Amino acid sequence: MRILLVEDEKKIASFIERGLKEQRYAVDVTHNAEKGSELAHANDYDLIILDLMLPGGRDGLSLCDEIRKKKQDVPILILTAK
């Protein structure tokens, strides 16, 4: 199973990545929406884990909407501190 993790907090991203890799998942990690978009469209993921509050001009919700328009069947798990 291949997972994309888009999380700007590096400690949280590392913690999640480590736990998933211990369970033998392949994990790609990025810390912003732009790179997340690139990876989501360039690769076939079984799951995307997406933080809502991301740095820069785009938030996780707009990224989620974009991914949904092109890849309707990929599950997206939303993480947020809100």
PDB file of N, CA, C and O in Angstrom:
ATOM      1  N   MET A   1       0.846  -1.173   0.000  1.00  0.00           N
ATOM      2  CA  MET A   1       0.000   0.000   0.000  1.00  0.00           C
ATOM      3  C   MET A   1       0.892   1.238   0.000  1.00  0.00           C
ATOM      4  O   MET A   1       1.840   1.325   0.780  1.00  0.00           O
ATOM      5  N   ARG A   2       0.589   2.184  -0.869  1.00  0.00           N
ATOM      6  CA  ARG A   2       1.381   3.408  -0.988  1.00  0.00           C
ATOM      7  C   ARG A   2       0.553   4.587  -0.482  1.00  0.00           C
ATOM      8  O   ARG A   2      -0.602   4.759  -0.870  1.00  0.00           O
ATOM      9  N   ILE A   3       1.157   5.394   0.388  1.00  0.00           N
ATOM     10  CA  ILE A   3       0.459   6.492   1.050  1.00  0.00           C
ATOM     11  C   ILE A   3       1.207   7.798   0.813  1.00  0.00           C
ATOM     12  O   ILE A   3       2.436   7.847   0.858  1.00  0.00           O
ATOM     13  N   LEU A   4       0.436   8.860   0.559  1.00  0.00           N
ATOM     14  CA  LEU A   4       0.990  10.207   0.495  1.00  0.00           C
ATOM     15  C   LEU A   4       0.587  10.939   1.765  1.00  0.00           C
ATOM     16  O   LEU A   4      -0.594  10.992   2.109  1.00  0.00           O
ATOM     17  N   LEU A   5       1.563  11.499   2.457  1.00  0.00           N
ATOM     18  CA  LEU A   5       1.333  12.273   3.666  1.00  0.00           C
ATOM     19  C   LEU A   5       1.715  13.727   3.384  1.00  0.00           C
ATOM     20  O   LEU A   5       2.864  14.021   3.054  1.00  0.00           O
ATOM     21  N   VAL A   6       0.742  14.635   3.515  1.00  0.00           N
ATOM     22  CA  VAL A   6       0.984  16.063   3.331  1.00  0.00           C
ATOM     23  C   VAL A   6       0.759  16.721   4.686  1.00  0.00           C
ATOM     24  O   VAL A   6      -0.379  16.933   5.105  1.00  0.00           O
ATOM     25  N   GLU A   7       1.858  17.041   5.366  1.00  0.00           N
ATOM     26  CA  GLU A   7       1.812  17.580   6.734  1.00  0.00           C
ATOM     27  C   GLU A   7       2.960  18.559   6.897  1.00  0.00           C
ATOM     28  O   GLU A   7       4.116  18.196   6.677  1.00  0.00           O
ATOM     29  N   ASP A   8       2.658  19.815   7.285  1.00  0.00           N
ATOM     30  CA  ASP A   8       3.706  20.825   7.383  1.00  0.00           C
ATOM     31  C   ASP A   8       4.521  20.742   8.664  1.00  0.00           C
ATOM     32  O   ASP A   8       5.674  21.173   8.675  1.00  0.00           O
ATOM     33  N   GLU A   9       3.971  20.208   9.733  1.00  0.00           N
ATOM     34  CA  GLU A   9       4.723  20.072  10.989  1.00  0.00           C
ATOM     35  C   GLU A   9       5.659  18.868  10.862  1.00  0.00           C
ATOM     36  O   GLU A   9       5.213  17.722  10.822  1.00  0.00           O
ATOM     37  N   LYS A  10       6.943  19.144  10.801  1.00  0.00           N
ATOM     38  CA  LYS A  10       7.912  18.078  10.514  1.00  0.00           C
ATOM     39  C   LYS A  10       7.955  16.988  11.588  1.00  0.00           C
ATOM     40  O   LYS A  10       8.143  15.817  11.258  1.00  0.00           O
ATOM     41  N   LYS A  11       7.787  17.341  12.849  1.00  0.00           N
ATOM     42  CA  LYS A  11       7.782  16.324  13.910  1.00  0.00           C
ATOM     43  C   LYS A  11       6.571  15.407  13.786  1.00  0.00           C
ATOM     44  O   LYS A  11       6.687  14.191  13.941  1.00  0.00           O
ATOM     45  N   ILE A  12       5.423  15.986  13.509  1.00  0.00           N
ATOM     46  CA  ILE A  12       4.204  15.182  13.340  1.00  0.00           C
ATOM     47  C   ILE A  12       4.336  14.299  12.111  1.00  0.00           C
ATOM     48  O   ILE A  12       3.994  13.117  12.154  1.00  0.00           O
ATOM     49  N   ALA A  13       4.830  14.863  11.018  1.00  0.00           N
ATOM     50  CA  ALA A  13       5.010  14.092   9.789  1.00  0.00           C
ATOM     51  C   ALA A  13       5.958  12.918  10.011  1.00  0.00           C
ATOM     52  O   ALA A  13       5.704  11.806   9.547  1.00  0.00           O
ATOM     53  N   SER A  14       7.043  13.174  10.718  1.00  0.00           N
ATOM     54  CA  SER A  14       8.016  12.119  11.002  1.00  0.00           C
ATOM     55  C   SER A  14       7.406  11.010  11.863  1.00  0.00           C
ATOM     56  O   SER A  14       7.636   9.826  11.618  1.00  0.00           O
ATOM     57  N   PHE A  15       6.639  11.401  12.859  1.00  0.00           N
ATOM     58  CA  PHE A  15       5.985  10.437  13.745  1.00  0.00           C
ATOM     59  C   PHE A  15       5.016   9.548  12.965  1.00  0.00           C
ATOM     60  O   PHE A  15       5.025   8.327  13.123  1.00  0.00           O
ATOM     61  N   ILE A  16       4.183  10.162  12.126  1.00  0.00           N
ATOM     62  CA  ILE A  16       3.215   9.406  11.336  1.00  0.00           C
ATOM     63  C   ILE A  16       3.933   8.517  10.331  1.00  0.00           C
ATOM     64  O   ILE A  16       3.592   7.344  10.177  1.00  0.00           O
ATOM     65  N   GLU A  17       4.924   9.076   9.649  1.00  0.00           N
ATOM     66  CA  GLU A  17       5.685   8.306   8.658  1.00  0.00           C
ATOM     67  C   GLU A  17       6.330   7.080   9.302  1.00  0.00           C
ATOM     68  O   GLU A  17       6.252   5.978   8.758  1.00  0.00           O
ATOM     69  N   ARG A  18       6.960   7.269  10.447  1.00  0.00           N
ATOM     70  CA  ARG A  18       7.636   6.161  11.136  1.00  0.00           C
ATOM     71  C   ARG A  18       6.639   5.055  11.490  1.00  0.00           C
ATOM     72  O   ARG A  18       6.912   3.875  11.272  1.00  0.00           O
ATOM     73  N   GLY A  19       5.488   5.440  12.033  1.00  0.00           N
ATOM     74  CA  GLY A  19       4.475   4.450  12.398  1.00  0.00           C
ATOM     75  C   GLY A  19       3.957   3.678  11.196  1.00  0.00           C
ATOM     76  O   GLY A  19       3.761   2.465  11.267  1.00  0.00           O
ATOM     77  N   LEU A  20       3.735   4.384  10.086  1.00  0.00           N
ATOM     78  CA  LEU A  20       3.242   3.708   8.878  1.00  0.00           C
ATOM     79  C   LEU A  20       4.301   2.785   8.292  1.00  0.00           C
ATOM     80  O   LEU A  20       3.989   1.680   7.848  1.00  0.00           O
ATOM     81  N   LYS A  21       5.550   3.233   8.289  1.00  0.00           N
ATOM     82  CA  LYS A  21       6.619   2.389   7.746  1.00  0.00           C
ATOM     83  C   LYS A  21       6.850   1.154   8.613  1.00  0.00           C
ATOM     84  O   LYS A  21       7.197   0.092   8.096  1.00  0.00           O
ATOM     85  N   GLU A  22       6.662   1.285   9.923  1.00  0.00           N
ATOM     86  CA  GLU A  22       6.762   0.116  10.802  1.00  0.00           C
ATOM     87  C   GLU A  22       5.717  -0.936  10.449  1.00  0.00           C
ATOM     88  O   GLU A  22       5.922  -2.129  10.670  1.00  0.00           O
ATOM     89  N   GLN A  23       4.601  -0.482   9.901  1.00  0.00           N
ATOM     90  CA  GLN A  23       3.538  -1.399   9.473  1.00  0.00           C
ATOM     91  C   GLN A  23       3.710  -1.817   8.008  1.00  0.00           C
ATOM     92  O   GLN A  23       2.821  -2.434   7.421  1.00  0.00           O
ATOM     93  N   ARG A  24       4.866  -1.474   7.428  1.00  0.00           N
ATOM     94  CA  ARG A  24       5.264  -1.879   6.086  1.00  0.00           C
ATOM     95  C   ARG A  24       4.524  -1.162   4.947  1.00  0.00           C
ATOM     96  O   ARG A  24       4.358  -1.716   3.860  1.00  0.00           O
ATOM     97  N   TYR A  25       4.083   0.076   5.210  1.00  0.00           N
ATOM     98  CA  TYR A  25       3.502   0.885   4.150  1.00  0.00           C
ATOM     99  C   TYR A  25       4.597   1.690   3.478  1.00  0.00           C
ATOM    100  O   TYR A  25       5.563   2.090   4.128  1.00  0.00           O
ATOM    101  N   ALA A  26       4.458   1.929   2.190  1.00  0.00           N
ATOM    102  CA  ALA A  26       5.351   2.832   1.471  1.00  0.00           C
ATOM    103  C   ALA A  26       4.776   4.236   1.645  1.00  0.00           C
ATOM    104  O   ALA A  26       3.600   4.464   1.363  1.00  0.00           O
ATOM    105  N   VAL A  27       5.593   5.171   2.103  1.00  0.00           N
ATOM    106  CA  VAL A  27       5.100   6.506   2.440  1.00  0.00           C
ATOM    107  C   VAL A  27       5.942   7.575   1.750  1.00  0.00           C
ATOM    108  O   VAL A  27       7.169   7.576   1.848  1.00  0.00           O
ATOM    109  N   ASP A  28       5.265   8.485   1.052  1.00  0.00           N
ATOM    110  CA  ASP A  28       5.887   9.686   0.512  1.00  0.00           C
ATOM    111  C   ASP A  28       5.405  10.847   1.364  1.00  0.00           C
ATOM    112  O   ASP A  28       4.215  10.958   1.656  1.00  0.00           O
ATOM    113  N   VAL A  29       6.333  11.717   1.765  1.00  0.00           N
ATOM    114  CA  VAL A  29       5.995  12.834   2.649  1.00  0.00           C
ATOM    115  C   VAL A  29       6.362  14.145   1.979  1.00  0.00           C
ATOM    116  O   VAL A  29       7.428  14.275   1.376  1.00  0.00           O
ATOM    117  N   THR A  30       5.466  15.113   2.091  1.00  0.00           N
ATOM    118  CA  THR A  30       5.767  16.478   1.680  1.00  0.00           C
ATOM    119  C   THR A  30       5.153  17.425   2.698  1.00  0.00           C
ATOM    120  O   THR A  30       4.261  17.052   3.459  1.00  0.00           O
ATOM    121  N   HIS A  31       5.647  18.658   2.697  1.00  0.00           N
ATOM    122  CA  HIS A  31       5.244  19.599   3.735  1.00  0.00           C
ATOM    123  C   HIS A  31       4.472  20.808   3.214  1.00  0.00           C
ATOM    124  O   HIS A  31       4.263  21.772   3.949  1.00  0.00           O
ATOM    125  N   ASN A  32       4.043  20.762   1.934  1.00  0.00           N
ATOM    126  CA  ASN A  32       3.248  21.867   1.403  1.00  0.00           C
ATOM    127  C   ASN A  32       2.286  21.366   0.325  1.00  0.00           C
ATOM    128  O   ASN A  32       2.447  20.274  -0.220  1.00  0.00           O
ATOM    129  N   ALA A  33       1.290  22.191   0.036  1.00  0.00           N
ATOM    130  CA  ALA A  33       0.225  21.803  -0.895  1.00  0.00           C
ATOM    131  C   ALA A  33       0.726  21.676  -2.330  1.00  0.00           C
ATOM    132  O   ALA A  33       0.272  20.802  -3.069  1.00  0.00           O
ATOM    133  N   GLU A  34       1.646  22.532  -2.725  1.00  0.00           N
ATOM    134  CA  GLU A  34       2.128  22.492  -4.112  1.00  0.00           C
ATOM    135  C   GLU A  34       2.797  21.157  -4.430  1.00  0.00           C
ATOM    136  O   GLU A  34       2.480  20.521  -5.435  1.00  0.00           O
ATOM    137  N   LYS A  35       3.722  20.738  -3.571  1.00  0.00           N
ATOM    138  CA  LYS A  35       4.398  19.453  -3.782  1.00  0.00           C
ATOM    139  C   LYS A  35       3.413  18.301  -3.607  1.00  0.00           C
ATOM    140  O   LYS A  35       3.497  17.295  -4.311  1.00  0.00           O
ATOM    141  N   GLY A  36       2.485  18.449  -2.671  1.00  0.00           N
ATOM    142  CA  GLY A  36       1.455  17.431  -2.486  1.00  0.00           C
ATOM    143  C   GLY A  36       0.633  17.235  -3.747  1.00  0.00           C
ATOM    144  O   GLY A  36       0.312  16.106  -4.120  1.00  0.00           O
ATOM    145  N   SER A  37       0.297  18.329  -4.396  1.00  0.00           N
ATOM    146  CA  SER A  37      -0.452  18.265  -5.652  1.00  0.00           C
ATOM    147  C   SER A  37       0.348  17.541  -6.726  1.00  0.00           C
ATOM    148  O   SER A  37      -0.173  16.668  -7.419  1.00  0.00           O
ATOM    149  N   GLU A  38       1.611  17.910  -6.857  1.00  0.00           N
ATOM    150  CA  GLU A  38       2.481  17.263  -7.847  1.00  0.00           C
ATOM    151  C   GLU A  38       2.531  15.754  -7.623  1.00  0.00           C
ATOM    152  O   GLU A  38       2.338  14.971  -8.553  1.00  0.00           O
ATOM    153  N   LEU A  39       2.792  15.358  -6.387  1.00  0.00           N
ATOM    154  CA  LEU A  39       2.911  13.933  -6.077  1.00  0.00           C
ATOM    155  C   LEU A  39       1.588  13.202  -6.267  1.00  0.00           C
ATOM    156  O   LEU A  39       1.561  12.092  -6.799  1.00  0.00           O
ATOM    157  N   ALA A  40       0.494  13.819  -5.836  1.00  0.00           N
ATOM    158  CA  ALA A  40      -0.816  13.167  -5.937  1.00  0.00           C
ATOM    159  C   ALA A  40      -1.192  12.882  -7.382  1.00  0.00           C
ATOM    160  O   ALA A  40      -1.815  11.861  -7.674  1.00  0.00           O
ATOM    161  N   HIS A  41      -0.818  13.778  -8.284  1.00  0.00           N
ATOM    162  CA  HIS A  41      -1.181  13.599  -9.685  1.00  0.00           C
ATOM    163  C   HIS A  41      -0.173  12.762 -10.463  1.00  0.00           C
ATOM    164  O   HIS A  41      -0.506  12.210 -11.512  1.00  0.00           O
ATOM    165  N   ALA A  42       1.042  12.664  -9.965  1.00  0.00           N
ATOM    166  CA  ALA A  42       2.084  11.910 -10.665  1.00  0.00           C
ATOM    167  C   ALA A  42       2.120  10.442 -10.278  1.00  0.00           C
ATOM    168  O   ALA A  42       2.678   9.623 -11.008  1.00  0.00           O
ATOM    169  N   ASN A  43       1.526  10.096  -9.130  1.00  0.00           N
ATOM    170  CA  ASN A  43       1.620   8.731  -8.614  1.00  0.00           C
ATOM    171  C   ASN A  43       0.239   8.181  -8.273  1.00  0.00           C
ATOM    172  O   ASN A  43      -0.716   8.930  -8.071  1.00  0.00           O
ATOM    173  N   ASP A  44       0.159   6.869  -8.213  1.00  0.00           N
ATOM    174  CA  ASP A  44      -1.073   6.209  -7.787  1.00  0.00           C
ATOM    175  C   ASP A  44      -0.948   5.852  -6.313  1.00  0.00           C
ATOM    176  O   ASP A  44      -0.176   4.969  -5.939  1.00  0.00           O
ATOM    177  N   TYR A  45      -1.712   6.544  -5.486  1.00  0.00           N
ATOM    178  CA  TYR A  45      -1.700   6.295  -4.050  1.00  0.00           C
ATOM    179  C   TYR A  45      -2.949   5.534  -3.643  1.00  0.00           C
ATOM    180  O   TYR A  45      -4.019   5.707  -4.225  1.00  0.00           O
ATOM    181  N   ASP A  46      -2.794   4.688  -2.634  1.00  0.00           N
ATOM    182  CA  ASP A  46      -3.923   3.958  -2.066  1.00  0.00           C
ATOM    183  C   ASP A  46      -4.634   4.794  -1.011  1.00  0.00           C
ATOM    184  O   ASP A  46      -5.797   4.547  -0.695  1.00  0.00           O
ATOM    185  N   LEU A  47      -3.925   5.793  -0.462  1.00  0.00           N
ATOM    186  CA  LEU A  47      -4.467   6.664   0.576  1.00  0.00           C
ATOM    187  C   LEU A  47      -3.672   7.954   0.589  1.00  0.00           C
ATOM    188  O   LEU A  47      -2.459   7.950   0.380  1.00  0.00           O
ATOM    189  N   ILE A  48      -4.368   9.069   0.837  1.00  0.00           N
ATOM    190  CA  ILE A  48      -3.705  10.361   1.035  1.00  0.00           C
ATOM    191  C   ILE A  48      -4.096  10.857   2.421  1.00  0.00           C
ATOM    192  O   ILE A  48      -5.279  10.936   2.753  1.00  0.00           O
ATOM    193  N   ILE A  49      -3.087  11.192   3.227  1.00  0.00           N
ATOM    194  CA  ILE A  49      -3.308  11.787   4.545  1.00  0.00           C
ATOM    195  C   ILE A  49      -2.942  13.255   4.406  1.00  0.00           C
ATOM    196  O   ILE A  49      -1.816  13.595   4.042  1.00  0.00           O
ATOM    197  N   LEU A  50      -3.908  14.125   4.700  1.00  0.00           N
ATOM    198  CA  LEU A  50      -3.782  15.528   4.359  1.00  0.00           C
ATOM    199  C   LEU A  50      -4.093  16.423   5.552  1.00  0.00           C
ATOM    200  O   LEU A  50      -5.158  16.321   6.161  1.00  0.00           O
ATOM    201  N   ASP A  51      -3.150  17.298   5.875  1.00  0.00           N
ATOM    202  CA  ASP A  51      -3.371  18.307   6.908  1.00  0.00           C
ATOM    203  C   ASP A  51      -4.160  19.453   6.298  1.00  0.00           C
ATOM    204  O   ASP A  51      -3.910  19.819   5.150  1.00  0.00           O
ATOM    205  N   LEU A  52      -5.102  20.028   7.027  1.00  0.00           N
ATOM    206  CA  LEU A  52      -5.880  21.145   6.493  1.00  0.00           C
ATOM    207  C   LEU A  52      -5.120  22.456   6.521  1.00  0.00           C
ATOM    208  O   LEU A  52      -5.249  23.261   5.598  1.00  0.00           O
ATOM    209  N   MET A  53      -4.335  22.687   7.552  1.00  0.00           N
ATOM    210  CA  MET A  53      -3.624  23.960   7.681  1.00  0.00           C
ATOM    211  C   MET A  53      -2.201  23.804   7.154  1.00  0.00           C
ATOM    212  O   MET A  53      -1.325  23.286   7.847  1.00  0.00           O
ATOM    213  N   LEU A  54      -1.981  24.255   5.925  1.00  0.00           N
ATOM    214  CA  LEU A  54      -0.681  24.141   5.274  1.00  0.00           C
ATOM    215  C   LEU A  54      -0.124  25.531   5.000  1.00  0.00           C
ATOM    216  O   LEU A  54      -0.893  26.482   4.857  1.00  0.00           O
ATOM    217  N   PRO A  55       1.202  25.668   4.923  1.00  0.00           N
ATOM    218  CA  PRO A  55       1.801  26.978   4.670  1.00  0.00           C
ATOM    219  C   PRO A  55       1.630  27.410   3.214  1.00  0.00           C
ATOM    220  O   PRO A  55       1.334  26.597   2.338  1.00  0.00           O
ATOM    221  N   GLY A  56       1.820  28.675   2.985  1.00  0.00           N
ATOM    222  CA  GLY A  56       1.734  29.192   1.619  1.00  0.00           C
ATOM    223  C   GLY A  56       0.324  29.622   1.274  1.00  0.00           C
ATOM    224  O   GLY A  56      -0.515  29.830   2.151  1.00  0.00           O
ATOM    225  N   GLY A  57       0.084  29.749   0.010  1.00  0.00           N
ATOM    226  CA  GLY A  57      -1.192  30.265  -0.462  1.00  0.00           C
ATOM    227  C   GLY A  57      -2.328  29.264  -0.520  1.00  0.00           C
ATOM    228  O   GLY A  57      -3.479  29.655  -0.719  1.00  0.00           O
ATOM    229  N   ARG A  58      -2.038  27.985  -0.353  1.00  0.00           N
ATOM    230  CA  ARG A  58      -3.089  26.975  -0.485  1.00  0.00           C
ATOM    231  C   ARG A  58      -3.246  26.207   0.811  1.00  0.00           C
ATOM    232  O   ARG A  58      -2.268  25.914   1.499  1.00  0.00           O
ATOM    233  N   ASP A  59      -4.488  25.885   1.133  1.00  0.00           N
ATOM    234  CA  ASP A  59      -4.735  25.062   2.312  1.00  0.00           C
ATOM    235  C   ASP A  59      -5.061  23.633   1.878  1.00  0.00           C
ATOM    236  O   ASP A  59      -5.191  23.340   0.690  1.00  0.00           O
ATOM    237  N   GLY A  60      -5.186  22.776   2.849  1.00  0.00           N
ATOM    238  CA  GLY A  60      -5.455  21.374   2.569  1.00  0.00           C
ATOM    239  C   GLY A  60      -6.811  21.132   1.935  1.00  0.00           C
ATOM    240  O   GLY A  60      -6.966  20.196   1.150  1.00  0.00           O
ATOM    241  N   LEU A  61      -7.795  21.957   2.261  1.00  0.00           N
ATOM    242  CA  LEU A  61      -9.127  21.777   1.692  1.00  0.00           C
ATOM    243  C   LEU A  61      -9.128  22.036   0.189  1.00  0.00           C
ATOM    244  O   LEU A  61      -9.772  21.304  -0.561  1.00  0.00           O
ATOM    245  N   SER A  62      -8.417  23.064  -0.257  1.00  0.00           N
ATOM    246  CA  SER A  62      -8.345  23.322  -1.704  1.00  0.00           C
ATOM    247  C   SER A  62      -7.579  22.199  -2.410  1.00  0.00           C
ATOM    248  O   SER A  62      -7.912  21.828  -3.536  1.00  0.00           O
ATOM    249  N   LEU A  63      -6.564  21.667  -1.750  1.00  0.00           N
ATOM    250  CA  LEU A  63      -5.838  20.536  -2.318  1.00  0.00           C
ATOM    251  C   LEU A  63      -6.738  19.306  -2.397  1.00  0.00           C
ATOM    252  O   LEU A  63      -6.715  18.581  -3.391  1.00  0.00           O
ATOM    253  N   CYS A  64      -7.516  19.075  -1.370  1.00  0.00           N
ATOM    254  CA  CYS A  64      -8.456  17.962  -1.367  1.00  0.00           C
ATOM    255  C   CYS A  64      -9.448  18.086  -2.529  1.00  0.00           C
ATOM    256  O   CYS A  64      -9.706  17.111  -3.235  1.00  0.00           O
ATOM    257  N   ASP A  65      -9.995  19.276  -2.719  1.00  0.00           N
ATOM    258  CA  ASP A  65     -10.925  19.512  -3.829  1.00  0.00           C
ATOM    259  C   ASP A  65     -10.264  19.236  -5.175  1.00  0.00           C
ATOM    260  O   ASP A  65     -10.866  18.613  -6.050  1.00  0.00           O
ATOM    261  N   GLU A  66      -9.046  19.693  -5.337  1.00  0.00           N
ATOM    262  CA  GLU A  66      -8.319  19.475  -6.590  1.00  0.00           C
ATOM    263  C   GLU A  66      -8.097  17.986  -6.854  1.00  0.00           C
ATOM    264  O   GLU A  66      -8.319  17.503  -7.964  1.00  0.00           O
ATOM    265  N   ILE A  67      -7.658  17.268  -5.827  1.00  0.00           N
ATOM    266  CA  ILE A  67      -7.414  15.828  -5.976  1.00  0.00           C
ATOM    267  C   ILE A  67      -8.713  15.111  -6.307  1.00  0.00           C
ATOM    268  O   ILE A  67      -8.731  14.227  -7.164  1.00  0.00           O
ATOM    269  N   ARG A  68      -9.797  15.479  -5.640  1.00  0.00           N
ATOM    270  CA  ARG A  68     -11.101  14.850  -5.864  1.00  0.00           C
ATOM    271  C   ARG A  68     -11.576  14.997  -7.305  1.00  0.00           C
ATOM    272  O   ARG A  68     -12.200  14.090  -7.855  1.00  0.00           O
ATOM    273  N   LYS A  69     -11.279  16.142  -7.911  1.00  0.00           N
ATOM    274  CA  LYS A  69     -11.710  16.379  -9.291  1.00  0.00           C
ATOM    275  C   LYS A  69     -11.009  15.453 -10.276  1.00  0.00           C
ATOM    276  O   LYS A  69     -11.581  15.077 -11.298  1.00  0.00           O
ATOM    277  N   LYS A  70      -9.763  15.086  -9.964  1.00  0.00           N
ATOM    278  CA  LYS A  70      -8.991  14.263 -10.890  1.00  0.00           C
ATOM    279  C   LYS A  70      -8.923  12.789 -10.481  1.00  0.00           C
ATOM    280  O   LYS A  70      -8.864  11.907 -11.337  1.00  0.00           O
ATOM    281  N   LYS A  71      -8.931  12.529  -9.194  1.00  0.00           N
ATOM    282  CA  LYS A  71      -8.807  11.154  -8.691  1.00  0.00           C
ATOM    283  C   LYS A  71      -9.915  10.916  -7.682  1.00  0.00           C
ATOM    284  O   LYS A  71      -9.698  11.006  -6.474  1.00  0.00           O
ATOM    285  N   GLN A  72     -11.072  10.619  -8.172  1.00  0.00           N
ATOM    286  CA  GLN A  72     -12.246  10.533  -7.321  1.00  0.00           C
ATOM    287  C   GLN A  72     -12.252   9.327  -6.394  1.00  0.00           C
ATOM    288  O   GLN A  72     -12.949   9.332  -5.380  1.00  0.00           O
ATOM    289  N   ASP A  73     -11.497   8.311  -6.722  1.00  0.00           N
ATOM    290  CA  ASP A  73     -11.602   7.070  -5.954  1.00  0.00           C
ATOM    291  C   ASP A  73     -10.571   6.920  -4.831  1.00  0.00           C
ATOM    292  O   ASP A  73     -10.688   6.001  -4.020  1.00  0.00           O
ATOM    293  N   VAL A  74      -9.577   7.788  -4.766  1.00  0.00           N
ATOM    294  CA  VAL A  74      -8.557   7.641  -3.722  1.00  0.00           C
ATOM    295  C   VAL A  74      -9.116   8.121  -2.373  1.00  0.00           C
ATOM    296  O   VAL A  74      -9.660   9.222  -2.292  1.00  0.00           O
ATOM    297  N   PRO A  75      -8.989   7.316  -1.327  1.00  0.00           N
ATOM    298  CA  PRO A  75      -9.432   7.768   0.002  1.00  0.00           C
ATOM    299  C   PRO A  75      -8.511   8.888   0.496  1.00  0.00           C
ATOM    300  O   PRO A  75      -7.296   8.839   0.298  1.00  0.00           O
ATOM    301  N   ILE A  76      -9.112   9.903   1.147  1.00  0.00           N
ATOM    302  CA  ILE A  76      -8.360  11.006   1.722  1.00  0.00           C
ATOM    303  C   ILE A  76      -8.737  11.112   3.195  1.00  0.00           C
ATOM    304  O   ILE A  76      -9.905  11.281   3.545  1.00  0.00           O
ATOM    305  N   LEU A  77      -7.728  11.011   4.040  1.00  0.00           N
ATOM    306  CA  LEU A  77      -7.903  11.162   5.482  1.00  0.00           C
ATOM    307  C   LEU A  77      -7.421  12.557   5.853  1.00  0.00           C
ATOM    308  O   LEU A  77      -6.272  12.910   5.586  1.00  0.00           O
ATOM    309  N   ILE A  78      -8.293  13.350   6.467  1.00  0.00           N
ATOM    310  CA  ILE A  78      -7.983  14.726   6.839  1.00  0.00           C
ATOM    311  C   ILE A  78      -7.516  14.791   8.282  1.00  0.00           C
ATOM    312  O   ILE A  78      -8.161  14.251   9.181  1.00  0.00           O
ATOM    313  N   LEU A  79      -6.378  15.462   8.496  1.00  0.00           N
ATOM    314  CA  LEU A  79      -5.868  15.726   9.844  1.00  0.00           C
ATOM    315  C   LEU A  79      -5.953  17.229  10.095  1.00  0.00           C
ATOM    316  O   LEU A  79      -5.665  18.029   9.204  1.00  0.00           O
ATOM    317  N   THR A  80      -6.342  17.608  11.297  1.00  0.00           N
ATOM    318  CA  THR A  80      -6.382  19.022  11.628  1.00  0.00           C
ATOM    319  C   THR A  80      -6.275  19.247  13.128  1.00  0.00           C
ATOM    320  O   THR A  80      -6.697  18.412  13.928  1.00  0.00           O
ATOM    321  N   ALA A  81      -5.709  20.379  13.492  1.00  0.00           N
ATOM    322  CA  ALA A  81      -5.632  20.761  14.895  1.00  0.00           C
ATOM    323  C   ALA A  81      -6.848  21.610  15.281  1.00  0.00           C
ATOM    324  O   ALA A  81      -7.002  21.970  16.448  1.00  0.00           O
ATOM    325  N   LYS A  82      -7.698  21.927  14.330  1.00  0.00           N
ATOM    326  CA  LYS A  82      -8.891  22.748  14.602  1.00  0.00           C
ATOM    327  C   LYS A  82      -9.922  21.981  15.393  1.00  0.00           C
ATOM    328  O   LYS A  82     -10.984  22.519  15.707  1.00  0.00           O
TER     329      LYS A  82
END
